[in-house]
Amino acid sequence: MDNGMLLVPLIIHEVKVEDTGSWTCKAGEYNETIDIVVGIKVKFHTRQTTMEGDEGKNAKLTCEAKGHPLPVIQWYKDGKLITDKTDPNKYAMRKKGDNYILEVKSLTYQDIGEYLCKVTQKALSYYTDKTILLSVKPKISRAVLSRIQHLLIVGTGDTKPLILQFLRKKREEDFGQYTCKVSNSKGNKTVIFDVSLGERPTPPDDVTLIAANATHLTFNVSCEACPIRRSDNISPDPKNLTVIDTVFEVGELSNMTTFHGRVRTRNLAGVSDWFDIHPDPSTTSYANSIDISLAILIIAFITTRY
């Protein structure tokens, strides 16, 4: 008895998750309900691990968090929260069973760092975390011989890219074999380059105007000794030059205007001599373009009527 009240305790031995729920005590017309949560706290056998990935490939960071109620998982990189909207091209998060996975895509040296898997079970007022230290194997990503002036070798490892410069002047003694070695605690990579004097390209064989309207001129360029790279769809300079295979379209231009045109080719060793376009190409007038369009429509109308 306590102040005239009878206390009748309910003792639950060896509680289980199934005991979670609302429990009601009734006495006559009186009753009282309490909510009981039986939880299983998430436990990590190891709270810090290391992982090594290959540059250019994906890395899957796994956080196994088994508990009840289901935990809330958050990923951090070097103290900064990662969400679904952080960078979809770089990160992807998903759940498979009790495993929470953070996939880091197309690894670079910038992905090296400390990744934290933060686990929260609010109903249990419980928090824990796991740290994954990610490193990236060193790799030489590219080497560029630019205009016989600089040999740029870019390598990655535990630090920022390494850029080495050679051949500051075009000297005969600078040509030959170069060896670049990049290494760190995870391994090393060696690449050997043979550097020789390049030759300037030859000018185009022929440039022909194949179409003209009020705002654009279209040319066909033939050059047997200087094949055009298929990836060069848009020229950076001039910006209004569109390239489709060996067909070049220049525009927008002023209408009813005659232009002097010339073309040259280029490679890493330099540029060719100019090829002058003859006769000088001209854009048409807007009126001429409209007249031609109307004529085509009239012909089409007559053809379909008869």
VMD Tcl script that draws the C-alpha trace (Angstrom):
set ca {
  {0.00 0.00 0.00}
  {1.21 3.55 -0.81}
  {-0.99 6.43 0.44}
  {-3.97 4.13 0.35}
  {-3.16 2.93 -3.18}
  {-2.41 -0.67 -4.02}
  {0.62 -1.09 -6.30}
  {0.59 -4.21 -8.46}
  {3.80 -4.35 -10.51}
  {3.99 -6.14 -13.86}
  {7.37 -7.76 -14.33}
  {8.35 -8.90 -17.82}
  {11.26 -11.32 -17.79}
  {13.73 -11.50 -20.67}
  {12.05 -8.79 -22.74}
  {12.04 -9.18 -26.49}
  {11.46 -6.86 -29.42}
  {8.00 -8.41 -29.72}
  {7.12 -6.89 -26.33}
  {7.22 -3.42 -27.90}
  {3.81 -1.78 -27.90}
  {1.09 -0.13 -25.80}
  {0.41 -1.73 -22.41}
  {-2.82 -0.90 -20.51}
  {-3.52 -1.38 -16.80}
  {-7.22 -1.49 -15.84}
  {-8.79 -1.25 -12.37}
  {-12.55 -1.01 -12.43}
  {-13.50 2.00 -14.45}
  {-9.96 3.34 -14.39}
  {-7.18 2.51 -16.81}
  {-3.80 3.81 -17.81}
  {-1.78 3.05 -20.94}
  {1.96 3.30 -21.37}
  {4.12 2.75 -24.47}
  {7.08 0.43 -24.12}
  {9.90 0.27 -26.68}
  {12.20 -2.71 -26.56}
  {15.22 -1.86 -28.66}
  {18.38 -3.45 -30.00}
  {21.25 -1.03 -30.15}
  {23.48 -0.99 -33.20}
  {26.94 -2.30 -32.39}
  {30.06 -2.13 -34.57}
  {32.71 -4.78 -34.07}
  {35.27 -2.34 -35.51}
  {34.59 1.38 -35.45}
  {37.41 2.28 -37.85}
  {38.48 0.55 -41.05}
  {40.58 1.38 -44.10}
  {39.76 0.90 -47.76}
  {41.77 1.34 -50.95}
  {40.27 2.10 -54.37}
  {41.58 2.37 -57.93}
  {41.49 5.74 -59.66}
  {38.71 5.95 -62.21}
  {36.74 3.08 -60.68}
  {33.93 3.09 -58.09}
  {34.31 2.36 -54.38}
  {31.52 0.94 -52.20}
  {31.68 1.91 -48.53}
  {29.55 -0.40 -46.37}
  {28.07 0.30 -42.95}
  {26.31 -2.72 -41.37}
  {23.81 -1.37 -38.85}
  {21.48 -3.98 -37.38}
  {19.14 -2.70 -34.72}
  {15.60 -1.95 -33.61}
  {13.97 0.45 -34.15}
  {15.52 0.85 -37.58}
  {18.42 3.28 -37.31}
  {18.77 6.52 -39.25}
  {22.03 6.56 -41.24}
  {23.93 9.66 -42.35}
  {27.17 9.78 -44.30}
  {29.85 12.43 -43.88}
  {33.12 13.11 -45.72}
  {35.72 15.02 -43.74}
  {32.96 16.39 -41.51}
  {30.61 17.46 -44.35}
  {27.19 15.81 -44.70}
  {26.51 13.83 -47.89}
  {22.89 13.69 -49.08}
  {21.08 12.39 -52.16}
  {21.32 15.88 -53.63}
  {24.98 16.54 -52.82}
  {26.30 15.29 -56.17}
  {24.37 12.47 -57.91}
  {27.20 12.01 -60.39}
  {29.64 11.36 -57.54}
  {27.63 9.66 -54.76}
  {24.89 7.02 -54.63}
  {23.33 5.75 -51.39}
  {21.25 2.62 -51.01}
  {20.23 -0.01 -48.44}
  {20.52 -3.78 -48.80}
  {19.27 -5.67 -45.78}
  {21.12 -4.30 -42.77}
  {23.89 -2.90 -44.97}
  {23.90 0.82 -45.78}
  {26.11 1.49 -48.80}
  {27.72 4.70 -50.00}
  {29.10 4.35 -53.53}
  {31.76 6.85 -54.56}
  {31.94 6.99 -58.36}
  {34.96 7.55 -60.63}
  {37.56 7.88 -57.88}
  {40.06 10.74 -58.00}
  {42.59 12.04 -55.49}
  {39.89 14.45 -54.27}
  {37.89 11.49 -52.90}
  {40.66 10.55 -50.48}
  {39.62 11.23 -46.90}
  {37.68 10.20 -43.81}
  {34.14 8.92 -44.32}
  {31.84 8.70 -41.30}
  {28.74 6.50 -41.04}
  {26.61 8.09 -38.29}
  {23.93 5.88 -36.72}
  {21.05 7.34 -34.69}
  {18.26 5.50 -32.83}
  {16.20 8.36 -31.49}
  {13.69 6.21 -29.59}
  {16.56 4.72 -27.60}
  {18.41 8.05 -27.24}
  {21.37 6.21 -28.77}
  {24.09 7.24 -31.18}
  {27.20 5.57 -32.58}
  {29.40 5.84 -35.68}
  {31.94 4.09 -37.87}
  {34.87 5.66 -39.72}
  {36.20 4.44 -43.08}
  {39.53 5.86 -44.26}
  {39.57 5.83 -48.07}
  {42.79 6.00 -50.09}
  {43.35 5.91 -53.87}
  {46.11 4.01 -55.62}
  {48.57 6.23 -57.52}
  {48.09 6.40 -61.24}
  {49.50 8.46 -64.09}
  {46.41 9.73 -65.85}
  {47.81 11.49 -68.87}
  {50.89 12.85 -70.59}
  {50.72 15.65 -73.13}
  {53.49 16.89 -75.41}
  {52.39 20.44 -76.16}
  {53.94 22.30 -79.12}
  {57.38 20.79 -78.35}
  {57.70 23.14 -75.40}
  {56.38 21.33 -72.34}
  {55.85 17.69 -71.47}
  {53.05 17.62 -68.92}
  {52.74 14.44 -66.86}
  {49.83 14.31 -64.45}
  {49.84 11.68 -61.71}
  {47.63 11.14 -58.69}
  {48.18 9.58 -55.29}
  {47.60 10.70 -51.72}
  {48.13 14.32 -52.77}
  {47.17 16.66 -55.58}
  {48.20 15.87 -59.19}
  {51.89 16.06 -59.92}
  {52.78 18.21 -62.94}
  {56.30 17.92 -64.33}
  {57.57 20.25 -67.03}
  {60.38 19.54 -69.49}
  {61.68 20.99 -72.76}
  {61.36 24.67 -71.92}
  {63.29 25.43 -75.12}
  {63.30 23.55 -78.40}
  {66.81 22.09 -78.19}
  {68.07 18.94 -79.87}
  {69.60 17.65 -76.64}
  {66.16 17.75 -74.98}
  {64.75 15.05 -77.25}
  {65.00 11.44 -76.18}
  {63.55 9.20 -73.48}
  {61.95 10.46 -70.27}
  {60.92 8.38 -67.29}
  {58.29 9.54 -64.83}
  {57.78 7.63 -61.58}
  {54.99 8.40 -59.12}
  {54.87 6.59 -55.77}
  {53.33 6.70 -52.32}
  {52.70 4.31 -49.43}
  {50.26 2.29 -51.54}
  {52.53 1.55 -54.50}
  {54.16 3.12 -57.52}
  {53.68 3.69 -61.25}
  {56.31 4.26 -63.93}
  {55.75 5.52 -67.48}
  {58.43 6.01 -70.16}
  {58.00 8.60 -72.92}
  {59.98 8.93 -76.16}
  {60.07 12.59 -77.15}
  {60.97 13.60 -80.70}
  {60.51 16.63 -82.93}
  {57.07 16.79 -84.51}
  {56.24 18.05 -88.00}
  {53.83 20.83 -88.90}
  {50.76 19.62 -90.80}
  {50.13 20.31 -94.47}
  {47.38 22.74 -95.55}
  {44.04 21.40 -96.85}
  {43.93 20.06 -100.40}
  {40.71 21.88 -101.28}
  {37.91 23.95 -99.72}
  {34.58 24.12 -101.56}
  {31.51 26.23 -100.79}
  {28.57 23.78 -100.89}
  {25.73 25.89 -99.45}
  {24.92 29.50 -98.63}
  {21.93 31.31 -97.17}
  {21.28 34.68 -95.52}
  {23.18 33.85 -92.31}
  {25.35 30.77 -92.89}
  {28.08 29.50 -95.20}
  {28.82 25.79 -95.46}
  {32.13 24.41 -96.74}
  {33.52 20.98 -97.51}
  {37.20 20.56 -96.62}
  {39.34 17.78 -98.08}
  {42.79 16.97 -96.75}
  {44.32 13.53 -97.28}
  {47.35 14.15 -95.04}
  {45.44 15.74 -92.15}
  {42.45 13.60 -91.07}
  {39.94 15.45 -88.91}
  {39.24 14.01 -85.49}
  {35.62 12.94 -85.23}
  {35.35 14.28 -81.64}
  {35.95 17.89 -82.70}
  {32.27 18.78 -83.20}
  {32.45 22.41 -82.13}
  {35.47 24.62 -82.62}
  {36.44 26.78 -79.59}
  {37.70 29.55 -81.88}
  {35.78 30.83 -83.74}
  {32.83 29.88 -81.53}
  {30.34 30.11 -84.41}
  {32.02 27.30 -86.37}
  {30.13 23.99 -86.39}
  {31.96 20.88 -87.62}
  {30.19 17.79 -89.01}
  {32.73 15.28 -90.32}
  {34.53 17.29 -93.07}
  {31.67 19.80 -93.47}
  {32.13 23.16 -91.74}
  {29.27 25.60 -91.20}
  {30.07 29.20 -90.28}
  {27.35 31.48 -88.85}
  {25.56 33.56 -87.93}
  {26.83 36.07 -90.48}
  {25.53 39.29 -92.03}
  {23.28 38.81 -95.07}
  {24.26 40.00 -98.55}
  {27.92 40.15 -97.56}
  {31.04 38.90 -99.34}
  {33.78 37.41 -97.18}
  {37.43 36.55 -97.70}
  {38.06 33.09 -96.30}
  {41.14 31.05 -95.60}
  {41.75 27.74 -93.81}
  {44.70 26.06 -92.16}
  {45.29 22.87 -90.17}
  {47.06 22.40 -86.86}
  {48.53 19.74 -84.60}
  {50.67 19.72 -81.46}
  {53.77 20.63 -83.49}
  {52.29 23.77 -85.02}
  {50.05 25.08 -87.80}
  {50.12 24.78 -91.59}
  {50.24 27.54 -94.18}
  {46.95 29.23 -95.09}
  {44.73 27.92 -97.89}
  {42.78 30.79 -99.51}
  {39.17 30.09 -100.53}
  {38.35 31.12 -104.13}
  {36.07 32.64 -105.20}
  {35.18 34.74 -102.15}
  {31.98 33.30 -100.58}
  {28.88 35.46 -100.06}
  {25.71 35.19 -98.01}
  {22.35 35.66 -99.73}
  {19.58 38.11 -98.89}
  {16.59 37.27 -96.72}
  {14.29 38.06 -99.66}
  {16.00 35.50 -101.87}
  {15.66 32.87 -99.16}
  {11.92 33.58 -98.82}
  {11.39 33.49 -102.61}
  {13.09 30.09 -102.85}
  {10.97 28.72 -100.02}
  {7.74 29.96 -101.64}
  {8.74 28.44 -104.97}
  {9.26 25.07 -103.35}
  {5.85 25.29 -101.64}
  {4.12 26.18 -104.93}
  {5.75 23.28 -106.76}
  {4.78 20.92 -103.94}
  {1.16 22.18 -104.08}
  {0.91 21.68 -107.86}
  {2.45 18.22 -107.61}
  {0.06 17.02 -104.94}
  {-2.99 18.51 -106.71}
  {-2.42 16.70 -109.94}
}
mol new
graphics top color blue
foreach p $ca { graphics top sphere $p radius 0.5 }
foreach p [lrange $ca 0 end-1] q [lrange $ca 1 end] { graphics top cylinder $p $q radius 0.2 }
display resetview
